[in-house]
Amino acid sequence: MFIDRVKIKIKAGKGGDGMASFRREKYVPLGGPFGGDGGNGGSVIFEADSNKSTLLDLRFNRLIVAQDGGRGLNKKMHGPTGNDIIVKVPIGTIIKDIKHDMILADLIETGQQATIAQGGRGGRGNWHFATPRNPAPDFAEKGEMGEEKEVEIELKLLADVGLVGFPSVGKSTFLSVVSKAKPEIAAYPFTTLIPQLGVVQAPDGRSFVLADLPGLIEGAHQGKGLGHQFLQHIERCRVLIHIIDMGAEDHRDPVSDYRVINDELGQYEYRLLERPQVVVANKMDLPGADENLERFKEAYPDLLVFETITLIQEGLDPVLYAVADLLQTTQSFIMDEVQNEAVHYKFIEEVPYEIKQFNANTYVISGDRIERIFHKADITTEQGAQRFARTLRQLGVDDALRDKGAKDGDVIVINDYQFIFMD
């Protein structure tokens, strides 16, 4: 089964909590704080793997969670670090953040890795907080929460050359005779339901990867037929082989077919018409093919058209030579594609906090930074709670609450925990 688009949730590991402990050894008076730091949480890392060809594994694994970091230990010993999760995906995979509509990674080389969800940092042990005024702190820092995201994973095949054209024009037959690929071939439209790849070698030894893409129809750029589902796989191709049924076996007009397919390629979002095309007039053994070819050349006099009968492998060598020549002079479109998608890369300006009035006496404080500070604070001890309150005051939360109208005794809610505002 060929799966090329999957939505999953990923969650990095939480950092381990720091430890609050004290050195208690014989003959060591006032040993002081001795708690160790927590270990970092594991991250979720995606890696391009040449042995993968589909996203099928991820379709049945919609939640990926990395290991949490271990708690800090006594004697300033560091807690264990959580194990990373490495997710193997095919080459040509793009990972997008759904919430922020942002491309996180474009994996185009074997072994290339991208950290998509960063594990939380471990909390610091209480020895970090010792000061001359407070030489024996009884609190430690909790570990940070790991990043949690919902991502869309999309596969765009990395083929040098793509076969385009209407259904049943002979694309699968072409691929089967120029490579060792074995696509399904039958006398009905849309026999190719998934992209097929084959390695092609020209007679002079030059080789390239050829993709047989499902047949296009009019309106494909709007999602008709197989539409966007497979147009995306043409984006990586540097050269296109445009096959036309010159025998009009399905009673279509070859002149119109060429125009319609190019219109669809032009209206798709990634400038597919900028790829050079090798035009192949196929099925030249059928009645009326010569007359159709003459009309075609009159309609498109500037085109170089290669006449073939793919079923008996006639006229294919000139096509392969022309494609190999174009590949030597045509640069990759991957970098251009990433630049075009730059509008999707957004700088997410972090708002430290946001205050909303829930009712007359209740205010809710939210925001990524506030929540991170809250998760790291140890509010179970008096010293830890005081430190958390000082941090909020330094961020300007107290003044912002007063500006919102908060009064002494009002309820302040942070991450479902309630506090009393004391002015």
C-alpha positions in Angstrom: 0.0 0.0 0.0 1.4 3.4 -1.0 0.8 6.1 1.6 2.2 9.6 0.9 0.4 11.8 3.4 -0.1 11.2 7.2 -1.0 13.3 10.2 0.4 12.3 13.5 1.0 13.6 17.0 4.5 13.7 18.5 5.6 14.3 22.0 9.1 14.7 23.3 10.1 13.5 26.7 9.8 15.6 29.8 13.0 16.7 31.6 13.7 14.9 34.9 13.1 16.9 38.1 16.1 18.1 40.1 16.6 16.8 43.6 16.5 18.7 46.8 18.8 17.0 49.3 21.6 17.8 51.7 25.0 16.4 52.5 24.8 14.5 55.7 28.1 12.8 56.4 30.0 12.3 59.7 32.5 14.9 60.4 31.1 17.2 57.7 29.2 19.9 59.5 26.9 22.1 57.5 27.5 20.0 54.4 25.0 22.1 52.4 22.8 21.3 49.4 23.7 18.2 47.5 20.9 17.4 45.1 21.7 16.4 41.5 20.2 17.7 38.2 17.5 15.8 36.3 18.2 14.3 32.9 17.1 15.8 29.7 14.0 14.3 28.0 14.3 12.4 24.7 13.6 14.1 21.4 11.6 13.0 18.4 14.0 12.9 15.4 13.1 12.2 11.8 15.6 10.6 9.5 15.6 10.0 5.8 16.1 6.3 4.9 16.7 5.0 1.4 15.1 1.7 2.4 11.7 3.3 2.9 9.4 4.1 0.1 6.1 4.8 1.8 4.7 6.3 5.0 2.6 3.2 5.7 4.4 2.6 9.1 3.2 6.0 10.4 -0.4 5.4 9.3 -0.8 2.9 12.1 1.3 4.8 14.7 -0.4 8.1 15.1 1.2 9.0 18.5 5.0 9.0 18.9 6.3 9.6 22.5 9.9 9.9 23.5 11.3 8.8 26.9 11.3 11.2 29.9 14.5 12.1 31.6 15.3 10.6 35.0 15.1 12.4 38.3 18.3 13.9 39.8 20.0 11.8 42.4 21.8 12.5 45.7 25.4 13.5 45.9 24.9 15.9 42.9 24.5 12.9 40.6 22.8 13.6 37.3 19.6 11.8 36.4 19.6 9.6 33.2 18.8 11.2 29.9 15.7 10.0 28.1 16.2 8.0 24.9 15.5 9.8 21.6 12.9 8.3 19.2 14.3 8.2 15.6 11.5 7.9 13.0 12.6 6.6 9.6 10.9 8.1 6.6 11.5 7.9 2.8 13.8 10.4 1.1 11.8 13.4 -0.1 9.7 13.7 3.0 8.4 17.1 4.2 7.3 17.6 7.8 4.9 20.5 8.5 3.7 21.9 11.8 -0.1 22.0 11.4 -0.8 24.5 14.1 1.6 27.2 12.8 1.4 26.2 9.1 5.1 26.0 9.0 7.6 23.6 7.3 9.8 22.1 9.9 12.1 19.9 7.7 12.6 18.8 4.1 14.6 15.5 4.1 16.2 15.0 0.7 19.4 13.1 1.5 20.0 9.6 2.9 20.8 9.8 6.6 19.7 13.5 6.9 18.1 14.1 10.3 15.8 16.8 11.8 14.8 17.2 15.4 11.0 17.9 15.2 10.1 17.8 18.9 12.9 18.9 21.3 13.0 17.1 24.7 12.7 19.1 27.8 15.7 20.1 29.8 16.3 18.5 33.2 15.6 20.6 36.3 18.5 21.8 38.4 19.2 20.4 41.8 19.0 22.6 44.9 22.8 23.2 45.1 22.4 25.6 42.1 20.2 27.9 44.2 22.5 28.3 47.2 23.4 31.9 47.9 25.1 33.7 50.8 21.7 34.8 52.0 20.1 31.4 51.5 22.9 28.8 51.9 20.5 25.8 52.3 17.6 26.0 49.8 15.0 23.3 50.3 13.7 23.4 46.8 14.9 22.2 43.4 13.8 22.9 39.8 11.4 20.7 38.0 12.1 19.4 34.5 10.8 21.2 31.4 8.0 19.7 29.5 9.0 18.3 26.1 7.6 19.8 22.9 4.3 18.4 21.7 3.2 18.9 18.1 0.7 17.8 15.6 2.5 17.4 12.2 1.6 16.5 8.7 4.1 14.3 6.9 4.1 14.4 3.2 6.1 12.4 0.7 7.2 13.8 -2.6 9.1 11.3 -4.6 12.7 12.1 -5.6 12.8 11.1 -9.2 14.9 12.7 -11.9 12.2 12.3 -14.6 8.4 12.1 -14.5 6.0 10.6 -17.1 2.9 12.8 -17.6 -0.1 12.4 -19.9 -3.7 11.3 -20.0 -4.6 7.8 -18.8 -4.0 4.9 -21.2 -1.4 6.8 -23.4 1.3 4.2 -22.7 3.2 5.6 -19.7 3.3 2.3 -17.8 4.4 0.4 -21.0 7.1 3.0 -21.5 8.5 2.5 -18.0 8.3 -1.3 -18.2 10.4 -1.5 -21.4 13.1 1.1 -20.5 13.6 -0.2 -16.9 13.1 -3.3 -14.8 10.0 -1.9 -13.1 6.8 -3.9 -13.5 3.8 -1.5 -13.3 0.3 -2.8 -13.9 -0.6 -2.5 -17.6 -4.2 -3.0 -18.8 -6.6 -1.8 -21.4 -8.6 0.6 -19.1 -7.9 4.0 -17.6 -6.2 4.6 -14.3 -4.5 1.2 -14.1 -1.6 3.1 -12.3 -3.0 4.1 -8.9 0.3 4.7 -7.2 3.6 6.2 -8.5 6.0 3.6 -9.9 9.8 4.2 -9.9 12.3 2.6 -12.2 16.1 3.1 -12.9 16.7 3.7 -16.6 20.0 3.4 -18.4 20.5 5.2 -21.7 22.5 3.2 -24.4 25.6 5.3 -23.7 25.6 4.3 -20.0 24.0 7.4 -18.4 21.3 6.5 -15.9 18.4 8.3 -14.1 15.3 7.5 -12.0 12.0 7.6 -13.9 8.6 7.9 -12.2 5.4 6.7 -13.8 2.7 9.0 -12.3 -1.0 8.3 -12.5 -2.8 9.7 -15.5 -3.9 13.3 -15.3 -7.3 14.6 -16.5 -8.7 18.1 -17.0 -9.3 19.8 -13.6 -6.5 17.7 -11.9 -5.1 20.9 -10.3 -8.5 21.3 -8.5 -8.4 17.7 -7.2 -10.4 16.0 -10.0 -9.4 12.4 -10.8 -6.3 11.7 -8.7 -5.6 15.5 -8.7 -3.3 16.9 -6.1 -2.7 13.5 -4.6 -0.1 12.8 -7.3 0.7 16.1 -8.9 2.9 16.8 -5.9 5.2 14.0 -7.0 6.1 15.9 -10.2 7.5 18.8 -8.1 10.9 17.1 -7.5 11.4 16.0 -11.2 13.9 18.0 -13.3 12.6 16.7 -16.7 9.2 15.6 -17.8 8.4 13.1 -20.5 5.0 14.1 -22.0 3.5 11.1 -23.7 0.6 11.6 -26.2 -1.6 8.9 -27.7 -1.1 9.9 -31.4 -3.3 7.1 -32.5 -6.3 8.6 -30.6 -7.2 5.1 -29.4 -9.6 6.6 -26.8 -11.1 9.0 -29.4 -9.4 12.0 -27.8 -7.7 14.7 -29.9 -3.9 14.6 -29.4 -3.6 18.4 -30.1 -6.2 19.1 -27.3 -4.6 16.5 -25.0 -1.2 18.3 -25.1 -2.8 21.7 -24.3 -5.0 20.3 -21.5 -2.2 18.6 -19.6 0.1 21.6 -19.9 -2.8 23.8 -18.6 -3.1 21.5 -15.5 0.7 21.6 -14.9 0.7 25.4 -15.3 -2.1 25.9 -12.8 -0.5 23.8 -10.1 1.2 25.8 -7.5 4.9 24.9 -8.1 5.6 26.1 -11.6 5.7 22.7 -13.2 5.9 24.1 -16.7 9.4 25.4 -15.9 10.6 21.8 -16.2 11.8 21.0 -19.7 9.6 18.5 -21.6 10.4 15.7 -24.0 7.3 15.2 -26.1 6.7 11.6 -27.2 4.2 10.7 -29.9 3.2 7.2 -29.0 1.2 4.4 -30.7 2.4 5.5 -34.2 1.4 2.1 -35.5 -2.3 2.8 -35.2 -4.5 4.0 -38.1 -4.7 7.8 -38.3 -1.5 8.3 -36.2 0.4 9.9 -39.1 -2.4 12.3 -39.9 -2.7 13.3 -36.2 1.0 13.8 -35.9 0.9 16.2 -38.9 -1.9 18.2 -37.3 0.0 18.2 -34.1 3.2 19.6 -35.7 1.2 22.3 -37.4 -0.4 23.3 -34.1 3.0 23.3 -32.2 5.6 23.9 -34.9 8.4 24.7 -32.4 8.2 21.4 -30.6 10.6 18.5 -31.2 8.5 15.4 -31.2 9.8 11.8 -30.9 7.8 9.1 -32.6 7.6 5.8 -30.7 5.9 2.5 -30.6 6.6 1.6 -27.0 5.0 -1.9 -27.2 7.7 -3.1 -29.6 10.4 -0.8 -28.2 10.7 1.2 -31.4 12.1 4.8 -31.3 13.0 4.8 -27.6 16.7 5.3 -27.7 16.5 8.9 -29.1 14.1 9.7 -26.2 16.5 8.4 -23.6 19.4 10.3 -25.1 17.4 13.6 -25.1 16.4 13.1 -21.5 19.9 12.3 -20.4 21.2 15.4 -22.2 18.6 17.6 -20.5 19.4 16.2 -17.0 23.0 17.3 -17.5 22.0 20.9 -18.0 18.9 21.2 -15.8 19.5 22.1 -12.2 17.6 20.6 -9.3 14.3 22.3 -8.5 14.4 21.3 -4.8 16.1 24.5 -3.6 13.8 26.7 -5.7 10.8 24.8 -4.2 12.0 25.5 -0.7 12.4 29.2 -1.5 8.9 29.3 -3.0 7.5 27.8 0.2 9.3 30.4 2.3 6.0 32.1 2.9 5.2 29.0 5.0 8.2 29.6 7.2 6.9 32.0 9.9 8.7 33.6 12.8 6.5 32.8 15.7 6.9 35.7 18.1 6.6 34.3 21.6 4.2 36.3 23.8 5.5 36.0 27.4 1.9 35.8 28.8 -1.7 36.7 28.2 -4.2 37.7 30.9 -7.9 37.2 30.5 -10.6 38.1 33.0 -12.8 35.0 33.6 -15.3 36.7 35.9 -15.4 39.6 38.3 -12.9 38.1 40.7 -11.0 35.6 38.6 -8.1 36.1 36.1 -6.5 33.5 33.9 -2.8 33.8 32.9 -1.7 31.7 29.9 1.3 31.6 27.5 4.1 29.2 26.6 6.7 31.0 28.6 4.5 31.3 31.7 3.6 27.6 31.5 7.3 26.6 31.1 8.2 28.7 34.2 5.3 27.1 36.1 6.2 23.6 35.2 9.8 24.1 36.4 8.8 25.8 39.7 8.6 23.8 42.9 5.6 25.4 44.6 5.3 22.7 47.2 7.9 24.4 49.3 7.8 27.9 50.7 11.1 29.0 49.2 10.1 27.5 45.8 6.8 29.3 45.9 8.5 32.6 46.8 10.9 32.2 43.9 8.1 31.6 41.5 6.3 34.7 42.7 9.5 36.8 42.3 9.9 35.5 38.7 6.3 36.6 37.9 6.9 40.0 39.4 10.1 40.4 37.3 8.1 39.6 34.2 5.6 42.4 35.0 2.7 40.0 35.7 1.8 41.8 39.0 1.6 45.2 37.3 -0.4 43.8 34.3 -2.9 42.2 36.7 -3.4 45.6 38.5 -3.9 47.2 35.1 -6.6 44.6 34.3 -8.3 45.5 37.6 -7.2 42.7 39.9 -7.6 43.4 43.6 -6.3 41.9 46.8 -7.9 38.5 47.3 -8.8 37.9 43.7 -8.2 34.4 42.2 -5.4 33.9 39.7 -5.5 30.7 37.6 -2.3 29.4 35.9 -2.5 26.0 34.2 -5.6 24.9 36.3 -3.9 25.9 39.6 -5.5 28.7 41.6 -3.6 31.3 43.5 -4.7 34.3 45.6 -3.5 37.7 44.5 -2.0 39.7 47.3 -1.4 43.3 46.6 
